[in-house]
Amino acid sequence: MTAYFLVNHQEYFATGFIVNNGTAYIDTGAGLDVAVTVKADSSADAKAELYRQVFTHPAAGSEPATLTESEHVQLTQKLDEGFTLTSTDGLESC
């Protein structure tokens, strides 16, 4: 099985979500230790599970701790447009 992550153009990993002043954002972090991750046989299975993890992991300070349907749609669009599914295939240990 391969480990998968969601990475944005700034090379930050998706870690969950945050809602602040009525606007939903993807929460990110710089390390693999905080990234949402999944081991899967296919990238399609991995993507669905990673999105589910993002939608169910509110960052500290998120108000509220759950997403509305419109926030869910908004974050799906942000993930589709701003994040790439990345795997550990072909990577070597340092």
N, CA, C and O atoms as a GROMACS GRO file, in nm:
protein
  376
    1MET      N    1   0.084  -0.119   0.000
    1MET     CA    2   0.000   0.000   0.000
    1MET      C    3   0.088   0.125   0.000
    1MET      O    4   0.202   0.124   0.047
    2THR      N    5   0.033   0.230  -0.053
    2THR     CA    6   0.105   0.356  -0.066
    2THR      C    7   0.044   0.460   0.026
    2THR      O    8  -0.078   0.465   0.041
    3ALA      N    9   0.126   0.543   0.086
    3ALA     CA   10   0.078   0.654   0.170
    3ALA      C   11   0.052   0.775   0.080
    3ALA      O   12   0.133   0.808  -0.006
    4TYR      N   13  -0.063   0.840   0.102
    4TYR     CA   14  -0.102   0.957   0.023
    4TYR      C   15  -0.126   1.077   0.115
    4TYR      O   16  -0.163   1.062   0.231
    5PHE      N   17  -0.102   1.197   0.057
    5PHE     CA   18  -0.121   1.324   0.126
    5PHE      C   19  -0.180   1.425   0.029
    5PHE      O   20  -0.179   1.403  -0.092
    6LEU      N   21  -0.233   1.535   0.082
    6LEU     CA   22  -0.278   1.647   0.001
    6LEU      C   23  -0.182   1.763   0.024
    6LEU      O   24  -0.161   1.806   0.137
    7VAL      N   25  -0.123   1.814  -0.086
    7VAL     CA   26  -0.021   1.919  -0.077
    7VAL      C   27  -0.064   2.036  -0.165
    7VAL      O   28  -0.110   2.016  -0.277
    8ASN      N   29  -0.047   2.160  -0.113
    8ASN     CA   30  -0.081   2.279  -0.194
    8ASN      C   31   0.041   2.330  -0.267
    8ASN      O   32   0.150   2.275  -0.253
    9HIS      N   33   0.024   2.436  -0.346
    9HIS     CA   34   0.134   2.490  -0.427
    9HIS      C   35   0.248   2.549  -0.344
    9HIS      O   36   0.358   2.569  -0.395
   10GLN      N   37   0.222   2.577  -0.217
   10GLN     CA   38   0.327   2.629  -0.128
   10GLN      C   39   0.397   2.516  -0.052
   10GLN      O   40   0.480   2.540   0.036
   11GLU      N   41   0.362   2.393  -0.088
   11GLU     CA   42   0.418   2.272  -0.029
   11GLU      C   43   0.381   2.255   0.118
   11GLU      O   44   0.459   2.203   0.197
   12TYR      N   45   0.259   2.299   0.152
   12TYR     CA   46   0.204   2.272   0.284
   12TYR      C   47   0.103   2.159   0.272
   12TYR      O   48   0.035   2.146   0.170
   13PHE      N   49   0.094   2.077   0.375
   13PHE     CA   50   0.003   1.963   0.377
   13PHE      C   51  -0.132   2.003   0.437
   13PHE      O   52  -0.138   2.083   0.531
   14ALA      N   53  -0.238   1.948   0.382
   14ALA     CA   54  -0.371   1.968   0.441
   14ALA      C   55  -0.376   1.893   0.574
   14ALA      O   56  -0.332   1.778   0.584
   15THR      N   57  -0.430   1.960   0.677
   15THR     CA   58  -0.439   1.899   0.809
   15THR      C   59  -0.582   1.894   0.862
   15THR      O   60  -0.609   1.820   0.957
   16GLY      N   61  -0.673   1.969   0.803
   16GLY     CA   62  -0.810   1.975   0.850
   16GLY      C   63  -0.874   2.102   0.798
   16GLY      O   64  -0.839   2.152   0.691
   17PHE      N   65  -0.969   2.154   0.875
   17PHE     CA   66  -1.037   2.276   0.834
   17PHE      C   67  -1.048   2.372   0.951
   17PHE      O   68  -1.032   2.334   1.067
   18ILE      N   69  -1.075   2.496   0.919
   18ILE     CA   70  -1.103   2.597   1.020
   18ILE      C   71  -1.213   2.688   0.966
   18ILE      O   72  -1.211   2.728   0.849
   19VAL      N   73  -1.308   2.721   1.052
   19VAL     CA   74  -1.412   2.817   1.017
   19VAL      C   75  -1.390   2.937   1.108
   19VAL      O   76  -1.389   2.925   1.230
   20ASN      N   77  -1.373   3.054   1.046
   20ASN     CA   78  -1.345   3.175   1.122
   20ASN      C   79  -1.430   3.288   1.063
   20ASN      O   80  -1.423   3.314   0.943
   21ASN      N   81  -1.508   3.352   1.146
   21ASN     CA   82  -1.596   3.462   1.102
   21ASN      C   83  -1.684   3.423   0.985
   21ASN      O   84  -1.706   3.502   0.893
   22GLY      N   85  -1.735   3.299   0.989
   22GLY     CA   86  -1.827   3.253   0.886
   22GLY      C   87  -1.764   3.207   0.757
   22GLY      O   88  -1.836   3.173   0.663
   23THR      N   89  -1.632   3.204   0.748
   23THR     CA   90  -1.564   3.160   0.626
   23THR      C   91  -1.484   3.034   0.657
   23THR      O   92  -1.415   3.026   0.758
   24ALA      N   93  -1.494   2.934   0.567
   24ALA     CA   94  -1.424   2.808   0.585
   24ALA      C   95  -1.293   2.808   0.508
   24ALA      O   96  -1.286   2.856   0.395
   25TYR      N   97  -1.190   2.755   0.571
   25TYR     CA   98  -1.057   2.747   0.512
   25TYR      C   99  -1.001   2.606   0.531
   25TYR      O  100  -1.042   2.534   0.622
   26ILE      N  101  -0.907   2.568   0.445
   26ILE     CA  102  -0.831   2.445   0.466
   26ILE      C  103  -0.717   2.479   0.559
   26ILE      O  104  -0.639   2.570   0.532
   27ASP      N  105  -0.706   2.405   0.668
   27ASP     CA  106  -0.595   2.424   0.760
   27ASP      C  107  -0.476   2.346   0.706
   27ASP      O  108  -0.492   2.234   0.657
   28THR      N  109  -0.357   2.403   0.715
   28THR     CA  110  -0.237   2.338   0.662
   28THR      C  111  -0.126   2.336   0.764
   28THR      O  112  -0.128   2.410   0.863
   29GLY      N  113  -0.029   2.251   0.737
   29GLY     CA  114   0.089   2.241   0.822
   29GLY      C  115   0.209   2.205   0.739
   29GLY      O  116   0.196   2.156   0.627
   30ALA      N  117   0.327   2.227   0.795
   30ALA     CA  118   0.450   2.206   0.720
   30ALA      C  119   0.506   2.065   0.731
   30ALA      O  120   0.593   2.028   0.653
   31GLY      N  121   0.458   1.986   0.823
   31GLY     CA  122   0.518   1.855   0.844
   31GLY      C  123   0.424   1.739   0.821
   31GLY      O  124   0.303   1.750   0.836
   32LEU      N  125   0.483   1.627   0.784
   32LEU     CA  126   0.404   1.505   0.766
   32LEU      C  127   0.339   1.459   0.895
   32LEU      O  128   0.237   1.390   0.892
   33ASP      N  129   0.397   1.497   1.008
   33ASP     CA  130   0.343   1.454   1.136
   33ASP      C  131   0.205   1.514   1.165
   33ASP      O  132   0.133   1.462   1.250
   34VAL      N  133   0.167   1.622   1.097
   34VAL     CA  134   0.036   1.684   1.119
   34VAL      C  135  -0.058   1.667   0.999
   34VAL      O  136  -0.176   1.700   1.007
   35ALA      N  137  -0.006   1.616   0.889
   35ALA     CA  138  -0.084   1.603   0.766
   35ALA      C  139  -0.188   1.493   0.777
   35ALA      O  140  -0.166   1.391   0.843
   36VAL      N  141  -0.304   1.514   0.710
   36VAL     CA  142  -0.396   1.402   0.695
   36VAL      C  143  -0.329   1.306   0.598
   36VAL      O  144  -0.270   1.347   0.499
   37THR      N  145  -0.338   1.179   0.628
   37THR     CA  146  -0.271   1.078   0.548
   37THR      C  147  -0.354   0.950   0.545
   37THR      O  148  -0.432   0.923   0.636
   38VAL      N  149  -0.335   0.875   0.440
   38VAL     CA  150  -0.404   0.747   0.429
   38VAL      C  151  -0.316   0.652   0.348
   38VAL      O  152  -0.247   0.695   0.256
   39LYS      N  153  -0.320   0.526   0.383
   39LYS     CA  154  -0.255   0.424   0.302
   39LYS      C  155  -0.364   0.355   0.222
   39LYS      O  156  -0.463   0.308   0.277
   40ALA      N  157  -0.345   0.351   0.090
   40ALA     CA  158  -0.447   0.295   0.002
   40ALA      C  159  -0.383   0.229  -0.118
   40ALA      O  160  -0.266   0.252  -0.150
   41ASP      N  161  -0.463   0.144  -0.184
   41ASP     CA  162  -0.416   0.076  -0.305
   41ASP      C  163  -0.429   0.162  -0.429
   41ASP      O  164  -0.358   0.141  -0.528
   42SER      N  165  -0.520   0.261  -0.426
   42SER     CA  166  -0.540   0.345  -0.544
   42SER      C  167  -0.552   0.492  -0.504
   42SER      O  168  -0.591   0.523  -0.392
   43SER      N  169  -0.518   0.580  -0.596
   43SER     CA  170  -0.528   0.723  -0.568
   43SER      C  171  -0.673   0.768  -0.553
   43SER      O  172  -0.701   0.860  -0.476
   44ALA      N  173  -0.766   0.704  -0.623
   44ALA     CA  174  -0.908   0.740  -0.611
   44ALA      C  175  -0.959   0.712  -0.471
   44ALA      O  176  -1.029   0.795  -0.412
   45ASP      N  177  -0.926   0.595  -0.417
   45ASP     CA  178  -0.966   0.562  -0.280
   45ASP      C  179  -0.901   0.656  -0.180
   45ASP      O  180  -0.964   0.699  -0.084
   46ALA      N  181  -0.774   0.688  -0.204
   46ALA     CA  182  -0.701   0.777  -0.114
   46ALA      C  183  -0.762   0.916  -0.112
   46ALA      O  184  -0.779   0.974  -0.005
   47LYS      N  185  -0.795   0.970  -0.227
   47LYS     CA  186  -0.850   1.105  -0.236
   47LYS      C  187  -0.980   1.117  -0.157
   47LYS      O  188  -0.997   1.212  -0.081
   48ALA      N  189  -1.070   1.023  -0.174
   48ALA     CA  190  -1.197   1.027  -0.102
   48ALA      C  191  -1.176   1.023   0.049
   48ALA      O  192  -1.242   1.097   0.123
   49GLU      N  193  -1.086   0.938   0.095
   49GLU     CA  194  -1.060   0.928   0.238
   49GLU      C  195  -0.989   1.052   0.292
   49GLU      O  196  -1.020   1.096   0.403
   50LEU      N  197  -0.896   1.108   0.217
   50LEU     CA  198  -0.827   1.229   0.262
   50LEU      C  199  -0.924   1.346   0.274
   50LEU      O  200  -0.917   1.422   0.370
   51TYR      N  201  -1.014   1.361   0.178
   51TYR     CA  202  -1.114   1.467   0.185
   51TYR      C  203  -1.200   1.447   0.310
   51TYR      O  204  -1.229   1.543   0.382
   52ARG      N  205  -1.242   1.322   0.336
   52ARG     CA  206  -1.324   1.294   0.455
   52ARG      C  207  -1.249   1.334   0.581
   52ARG      O  208  -1.308   1.391   0.673
   53GLN      N  209  -1.120   1.304   0.586
   53GLN     CA  210  -1.040   1.340   0.704
   53GLN      C  211  -1.032   1.491   0.722
   53GLN      O  212  -1.046   1.541   0.833
   54VAL      N  213  -1.011   1.564   0.613
   54VAL     CA  214  -1.007   1.711   0.621
   54VAL      C  215  -1.138   1.764   0.677
   54VAL      O  216  -1.138   1.852   0.763
   55PHE      N  217  -1.251   1.711   0.628
   55PHE     CA  218  -1.383   1.760   0.668
   55PHE      C  219  -1.421   1.723   0.811
   55PHE      O  220  -1.516   1.779   0.865
   56THR      N  221  -1.349   1.631   0.873
   56THR     CA  222  -1.384   1.588   1.008
   56THR      C  223  -1.277   1.625   1.112
   56THR      O  224  -1.286   1.581   1.227
   57HIS      N  225  -1.179   1.704   1.073
   57HIS     CA  226  -1.073   1.745   1.166
   57HIS      C  227  -1.068   1.898   1.178
   57HIS      O  228  -0.992   1.964   1.107
   58PRO      N  229  -1.149   1.954   1.269
   58PRO     CA  230  -1.142   2.100   1.289
   58PRO      C  231  -1.014   2.140   1.359
   58PRO      O  232  -0.968   2.072   1.451
   59ALA      N  233  -0.957   2.250   1.316
   59ALA     CA  234  -0.838   2.304   1.381
   59ALA      C  235  -0.879   2.368   1.514
   59ALA      O  236  -0.995   2.404   1.534
   60ALA      N  237  -0.784   2.380   1.603
   60ALA     CA  238  -0.810   2.447   1.730
   60ALA      C  239  -0.858   2.589   1.700
   60ALA      O  240  -0.797   2.659   1.619
   61GLY      N  241  -0.965   2.630   1.762
   61GLY     CA  242  -1.017   2.763   1.742
   61GLY      C  243  -1.122   2.773   1.634
   61GLY      O  244  -1.178   2.881   1.612
   62SER      N  245  -1.149   2.663   1.565
   62SER     CA  246  -1.252   2.667   1.461
   62SER      C  247  -1.388   2.688   1.525
   62SER      O  248  -1.420   2.626   1.627
   63GLU      N  249  -1.467   2.775   1.466
   63GLU     CA  250  -1.600   2.804   1.519
   63GLU      C  251  -1.702   2.794   1.407
   63GLU      O  252  -1.705   2.883   1.322
   64PRO      N  253  -1.783   2.696   1.401
   64PRO     CA  254  -1.798   2.580   1.491
   64PRO      C  255  -1.703   2.467   1.452
   64PRO      O  256  -1.617   2.482   1.365
   65ALA      N  257  -1.721   2.353   1.519
   65ALA     CA  258  -1.633   2.238   1.495
   65ALA      C  259  -1.687   2.144   1.388
   65ALA      O  260  -1.625   2.041   1.360
   66THR      N  261  -1.799   2.177   1.327
   66THR     CA  262  -1.854   2.098   1.218
   66THR      C  263  -1.885   2.190   1.100
   66THR      O  264  -1.904   2.310   1.117
   67LEU      N  265  -1.890   2.131   0.982
   67LEU     CA  266  -1.915   2.209   0.860
   67LEU      C  267  -2.062   2.205   0.820
   67LEU      O  268  -2.130   2.103   0.837
   68THR      N  269  -2.111   2.316   0.768
   68THR     CA  270  -2.243   2.317   0.706
   68THR      C  271  -2.228   2.259   0.565
   68THR      O  272  -2.117   2.239   0.518
   69GLU      N  273  -2.339   2.233   0.499
   69GLU     CA  274  -2.335   2.180   0.363
   69GLU      C  275  -2.266   2.279   0.268
   69GLU      O  276  -2.186   2.237   0.184
   70SER      N  277  -2.293   2.407   0.281
   70SER     CA  278  -2.230   2.505   0.191
   70SER      C  279  -2.080   2.516   0.219
   70SER      O  280  -2.002   2.535   0.125
   71GLU      N  281  -2.037   2.506   0.344
   71GLU     CA  282  -1.894   2.507   0.376
   71GLU      C  283  -1.826   2.382   0.320
   71GLU      O  284  -1.713   2.388   0.271
   72HIS      N  285  -1.896   2.270   0.328
   72HIS     CA  286  -1.844   2.145   0.274
   72HIS      C  287  -1.819   2.158   0.124
   72HIS      O  288  -1.714   2.118   0.074
   73VAL      N  289  -1.915   2.215   0.053
   73VAL     CA  290  -1.901   2.238  -0.092
   73VAL      C  291  -1.786   2.334  -0.120
   73VAL      O  292  -1.706   2.311  -0.210
   74GLN      N  293  -1.780   2.441  -0.042
   74GLN     CA  294  -1.674   2.541  -0.059
   74GLN      C  295  -1.536   2.479  -0.040
   74GLN      O  296  -1.444   2.506  -0.118
   75LEU      N  297  -1.520   2.397   0.063
   75LEU     CA  298  -1.390   2.336   0.089
   75LEU      C  299  -1.355   2.229  -0.013
   75LEU      O  300  -1.238   2.211  -0.046
   76THR      N  301  -1.455   2.158  -0.065
   76THR     CA  302  -1.430   2.060  -0.171
   76THR      C  303  -1.371   2.132  -0.292
   76THR      O  304  -1.276   2.083  -0.352
   77GLN      N  305  -1.427   2.246  -0.326
   77GLN     CA  306  -1.377   2.324  -0.439
   77GLN      C  307  -1.234   2.372  -0.411
   77GLN      O  308  -1.148   2.366  -0.500
   78LYS      N  309  -1.207   2.418  -0.290
   78LYS     CA  310  -1.073   2.464  -0.255
   78LYS      C  311  -0.972   2.349  -0.262
   78LYS      O  312  -0.859   2.369  -0.308
   79LEU      N  313  -1.011   2.230  -0.217
   79LEU     CA  314  -0.922   2.115  -0.225
   79LEU      C  315  -0.897   2.077  -0.371
   79LEU      O  316  -0.783   2.049  -0.410
   80ASP      N  317  -1.004   2.074  -0.451
   80ASP     CA  318  -0.990   2.038  -0.593
   80ASP      C  319  -0.898   2.134  -0.667
   80ASP      O  320  -0.818   2.092  -0.750
   81GLU      N  321  -0.911   2.262  -0.637
   81GLU     CA  322  -0.836   2.365  -0.710
   81GLU      C  323  -0.696   2.390  -0.656
   81GLU      O  324  -0.605   2.424  -0.733
   82GLY      N  325  -0.677   2.374  -0.527
   82GLY     CA  326  -0.551   2.418  -0.467
   82GLY      C  327  -0.459   2.310  -0.412
   82GLY      O  328  -0.349   2.340  -0.368
   83PHE      N  329  -0.504   2.184  -0.416
   83PHE     CA  330  -0.424   2.077  -0.357
   83PHE      C  331  -0.404   1.963  -0.455
   83PHE      O  332  -0.490   1.933  -0.537
   84THR      N  333  -0.288   1.902  -0.445
   84THR     CA  334  -0.252   1.789  -0.530
   84THR      C  335  -0.239   1.665  -0.443
   84THR      O  336  -0.184   1.671  -0.333
   85LEU      N  337  -0.290   1.554  -0.493
   85LEU     CA  338  -0.273   1.427  -0.426
   85LEU      C  339  -0.130   1.381  -0.450
   85LEU      O  340  -0.088   1.367  -0.565
   86THR      N  341  -0.055   1.357  -0.343
   86THR     CA  342   0.086   1.319  -0.352
   86THR      C  343   0.104   1.190  -0.275
   86THR      O  344   0.042   1.169  -0.171
   87SER      N  345   0.192   1.104  -0.328
   87SER     CA  346   0.216   0.977  -0.261
   87SER      C  347   0.363   0.962  -0.227
   87SER      O  348   0.447   1.041  -0.270
   88THR      N  349   0.392   0.858  -0.150
   88THR     CA  350   0.530   0.828  -0.114
   88THR      C  351   0.595   0.735  -0.215
   88THR      O  352   0.711   0.697  -0.196
   89ASP      N  353   0.525   0.696  -0.321
   89ASP     CA  354   0.586   0.610  -0.424
   89ASP      C  355   0.711   0.675  -0.482
   89ASP      O  356   0.710   0.792  -0.520
   90GLY      N  357   0.817   0.600  -0.486
   90GLY     CA  358   0.940   0.649  -0.548
   90GLY      C  359   1.025   0.736  -0.458
   90GLY      O  360   1.134   0.776  -0.498
   91LEU      N  361   0.979   0.765  -0.338
   91LEU     CA  362   1.059   0.847  -0.247
   91LEU      C  363   1.156   0.757  -0.171
   91LEU      O  364   1.123   0.644  -0.136
   92GLU      N  365   1.274   0.808  -0.145
   92GLU     CA  366   1.373   0.735  -0.068
   92GLU      C  367   1.392   0.802   0.066
   92GLU      O  368   1.378   0.924   0.078
   93SER      N  369   1.426   0.723   0.166
   93SER     CA  370   1.452   0.778   0.299
   93SER      C  371   1.581   0.858   0.296
   93SER      O  372   1.675   0.826   0.223
   94CYS      N  373   1.583   0.962   0.376
   94CYS     CA  374   1.704   1.044   0.386
   94CYS      C  375   1.799   0.986   0.487
   94CYS      O  376   1.906   1.041   0.510
   0.00000   0.00000   0.00000
